[in-house]
Structure formats: structure tokens, C-alpha cells
Amino acid sequence: MSLLHEKQPANPCLREGQPCWQFFNCFKVLCGAHGKTDVDCWLVPQTHCRNYIFDDFFEKISFCLTCEYFKQKGAQHPKGLDSFIAAQLRNCNRKAFEQQFQKEESFVEILNRIPDGLFTFDKDWRINFFNPAAEEITGFYAEDAVGMYCDDVFKITGTGTVNALRKAINDGVDVHNREYEIISIDGTRKPVICSTSALRNDKGEVMGGLEIFKDSTELKKLQEEVVQREKKYRRIFEGGHDMIYVSNQDGKLLDVNTAGVEMLGFSSKDEMLALDSAKQFYANPEERAKVIALLNRDGSVKDLEINFVRVDGQPVHTLMSSRSYEDPETGEVQYEGIIKDITRRKKTEELIQKRNRELSILNSIAVAVNHTMGLDNLLQVTLGRVLSVLTLTQGGIFLIDRTEKKTILGAGSGLPYVEKGRVVDLIFKDVLLREYLIETTSTLMPEASFPNFQAGYCCEDEEDPLWLSCHLIISKGKPVGFFGFVLPTDKMMDYQELHLLGSLGNFLGNAIQNAKMIETIRQNRQDLQRLTEKLFQTQEDERRRLARELHDEAGQSLTAVKLGLDNLEQKIPKSDTAVRDIVTATRTMLVRTSSEIRRLAYHLHPTLLTDLGLEPALKLYFKDIETHSSLNIEFQMVGFDGRLEKDLETALYRFSQEALTNTLRHSGAELFRLKIIKSFPKLIFIAEDDGAGFDEKVVCNDKRSLGLLGMRERAQLLGGTFLVRGRPGQGVRIRIEIKMKVSGRIRAI
């Protein structure tokens, strides 16, 4: 219904089924009846018919009686307007009852669903409502409990408790969270927590009561478990071997266990808790601020190394694991954690590290010896490792030269005014010791370590010498040198360090002697290589000279003899056939001898090798061999675009000559293969045959195998490698690899 009906015709005609908002052409779309065709607007609460919204139906119906829409609706009723009004009143009452019933059902449903037991009772203490949770706790069914007295259903043990409850109801005082023990219908005792409230009418008079209770059996178990855990926590807290603490942000200790009291040297727990701050436990008080910063940032720290100080001033190395948390009662940020005393472990670790460094020194010397490290490098490496282990910065290794009766600095570090390799005029506090060690050929009995002694030298512009703590280096009972260290005034070597230096002295002495011996061997080998190289060079020169003399001297002489025989033959009468036959035989022998001399001269030094190079010389040489033997020869040179150096061509020719000679003399082979390959950065020489072969372990170690030994020596002189493989019945294979020079006539193609 709308106020706009005043602008409509006085008596508009209501059509069948027409709603009020169409009847009045109402535009109030927020009205509860607007837009609906199947509702009666007078039964809709809070419509917008006027500016005032009615909350009460009877107030609203009095307005509707004056509404033209309502009147016409009533006039259309079969029994008239009065019957229509009576029907609407009945509908309103029916809806009100339905709503009230739904509210009561919802209320009962809520009471039935709550997990706590609940029952209500009247002034006579008779139960009039009993929910399912109360049934489960007491064991009574609701049908049985309703109408019974509270004392018969809710049986509270103990004296005076029921009277106190009744008095609270009678006085109208609510009782909350009282703990009782009740007996269920099967006789089981159950602890419960109850709250009792009085129910009053509109006048404030007590008309009954409401009892809410819950079974606290599980709660009791939880409380007992909490107590047991608290006791267990306290036993762990107090019985732990590590310090356990709780503190606040200001550093005030809130709790600490006995292990923490003992670790920091306090006489009692109370004395420790009375301190204002835990900063005094830290060796560096600033470290606590760093720990707190880490805790506030990450929430926890684990295995953080912190140095603490006991009450008596002794240092304590600790390992801290801690976390921050918020006190649930005060909201204050607090810290708790475990602090483990690792002082003994730290000392053990330091000792192990020291021993590892000592072993590292011995290992480094062993490695140096195994790698045939030079004496200078060996001494310098050893000195550096020893100074590192002893935490020193100044020291040296002095070598004794008994022939010259002097001491030489073999290696040094931080020593002023002395140079490595120079003679050092040392001053011995014990003059006899100097004479015994340097000037005589004394021999010492084997000892694990020898006593240290003092020796020094004068620095420039200083009268007082720089004194060194010295420790002998021994080899086979003879002193070969000594360590000399500059010790700080507060430094005193312990037994382990002295024992280490004694072991090093014995080991290093042999290493020094071995290094000197290796150096001598290296020098001798260099001399031997130079001698061998000279020998090969002399051999080639001698072959060249012999070939030239055979070709020039013997060849010319034989040619002159041949010419003389020719002249003699012309003067012999034709009838003297016997003499002619002798001359002919002599000429034939002369020609064969001349040919053999030329072949021998070529083998000694082929002129073709000098004139044309390696490949033509070898081809001619192999052709001559094939002519005079049944051996098949396969020869290849791969990768060459020019000639090699003269000495290298000569060496490759001699390798080929020696390999082929061995095949012809010993193998009985049918095929001989030779490949010379130029593959930068190496020249590869491969010679093999299919002959009888041999046991390479026996032949290669046989000093009489001069051919193979000569090939190996010549290959090594050229900086190459020599490898021979042979098996009985499987032929022989020789492989030589020579590194090519980057510059010069040898280059990669």
C-alpha cells in the first residue's frame, strides 16, 4: 500500500489476484511486500505503507482496516468483511504459535547438542529437562530422570556439598566451576565440574535452577600428566650434565640447573640467580649482544661457540644452542637453551690438530723425497712446515760442511742479515760442541732426539748476537746440520715439540743425504748423456771417414789394378790361354771386391742420405737388401713435406738399419714393415716383422743386446721414448716417439 493512492481515482477497482503494490502503483521497492504476488501485505511485518513502520501486528491491522485495498479484499470474501477480518486474525495467531514452537524446538535442539551435561529443575528439586550429555555422564535416561529429585540422579559424594548447593539456589546465588565427585547409575565415581544458576520469573522470584556439568576425568588425567611431566622436566633439568638456563632480554637469569652452577664455579643456585646480568659470564661481553641479535632475527641458534669465564677467572669453551619465546602470561620475550662445556674437547682438538700438523711435516718431507725434490726446495718446504707447527716466524736450517769446516744456511725465513747458500759464522755457547760437530769426524749413537743447544750470529751494527735455539739433524750417526729458531721470550718448547724436532732431525738427515746423492747421480747421468752423445757423434764421424777412405783410397787403388790387368791382358799372346784365364778370374774377383767395398762404404755412410734425404736413402737401402735376401719389405713415410734436421735423419736411418739387421739375423721373418710418421708434435717410428720373436723381458735386460740398447740410448738423447714388444712366435714391434721442435725445419703439415 502506498501514499500515492491519494493521487489515484477515489475508488479504484481491485482486480482478482492483484497485489497491493500494483493496486496503488507503489514505487517503494524496498518494502517487504513489493514485487510479490502470493503474499498478504497485512501479514508481512514492517511494510512501508506509511513513513512509520509497525512492529506489532495488532497496531498494523488497525491501520489496514482503513486501507481501501484491505476493504476491497474483504468485500471479495464469500462471507463478507467480518469473516475476512476474523480469518486474518486466526492466520496471525497460527503463525505466531508456529514461530514460538520453532524457537522452542531450536532451543531444545541446542541444549541437546551441547557437549556438557545439563538439566533443569523446579522449586521442589524435581528435574524437568535432561539432555543427552547428562544421560551419558550419569547413566540415567531422560525419560527416567525427568520427575526425579536431583539428589537421586545427581549423586554427589562427600558431606555438606548438596546442602551448600541448595543454599546457593535458595539464596539465589550462582555457583560456578565447583568440583564434585558423583556416582553414576552403575556405581562408577566420576569427577565433574559444575556450574549452578537460579532460574527466575519476571518478578525476580526463583522458580527453579539450571545445572551444567562436565565429566572432568580426562581433565584430571591431563592434570596428573602435566604434574608428572613437570616432575620429569625438573628431573631432566636438574639432572642434565650440561647447563640449562632461562633468561630475559635484560640478561637476568630466571632459572638455571645445577650443572650450570658447577660449570661457572658458583657456590649455589641462589647466588647465580641473584646476579643482575649474564654478561659477566662472557669472556667478551659484546658477544651476548650478538647472540641476542641472532636469536631475535632467526628465533634460534645451534652449536654456537662462545667463550665463558668462571668465577675464579678460568676460561670455559662452550657450545650454545638456544631459542627465543614469548611468555604466555606476561608476553615478555625470554630465552632458553643448553650450554655444553667443550673445554676438554677443545684442548683435545687442538692437540689433534697439532699432531696432524706434525704428521703433515713428516708427510711433506716424505713426498719431497719420493718426488726427488731438489735439496733447496726440500729444505725450504720442511722449514716452512716446522715454523707453522711451532707458531714461529724466524728460523733456518744450517748445513755442516766438515771438509771446509763451516756452516751454510740451507733455508731461512725471517733471519736478518744472512742469505741462503752463504757461509754463516756461528757463535756457539759451548765451544767444545762446535769443535765436536763441525771440526771433527765424530759419530753419534742413535737417539730419538738430542738435546738442543744455543748458537748465534752478530747482526750489522749490533754487538749482541741473535741467539738461536738449535736442534741437530743426523744421518747415520753423523751430524749433517741443525735447525735454528728465534724463540720469543715467553715461548718454551714442550716435550712433544722437542720429540717432533728429534724425529725430524733423524728423518731429514737421511733425506738431505739422499738429495745430495740424487743430485750427484743426476750430474753423473748428464755427463754420461753428453759422453754418449759424443760417442754417437764420433761414431758417425768415424763411419763417414771410413766410407770416404774406402771410396777414395781403396776404390781408386782397385781401379788402378783393373787398368793394369787390362794392359797386361793385351800383351799376353792369344795362344797362351792359361794366363788369359788367370787374368780373367782375377778381374772378376777384382770387380766383386770393388762392388763390396762400395756397398760397405754406402752402409757406413750413404752419400744419398746427405745429398737427397732420408726417404731416397732408405728406399735404395731396402732395394739392395731385397736383392740379396728373400725378405719382403714394406716402407712408408707419412706427413713429410720437406727434409728433417741432419742429426735426426741420421738417427732415423740408423734405427731403420738396426731394426732390419736384427730381423735378417735372428727372426727368420718373411715380411718387414717400417713406418715413419710425422704427427705434430711427435715423430713416430714403427718397425715390425712376422718372425720368430723373442721374450722381451729377457732380451731387453740382456747386456749383450747392444743393438737395442744403442737404439734406446740414441732415442733418449733425442728426448724420445723407446718401446719394444715381442712374444715368441709372434714377431717383434719397435716403436720410437721423438718430440718435434716448434721452430726449425721440423714442423706440422
Disulfide bonds with the S-S distance in Angstrom:
none
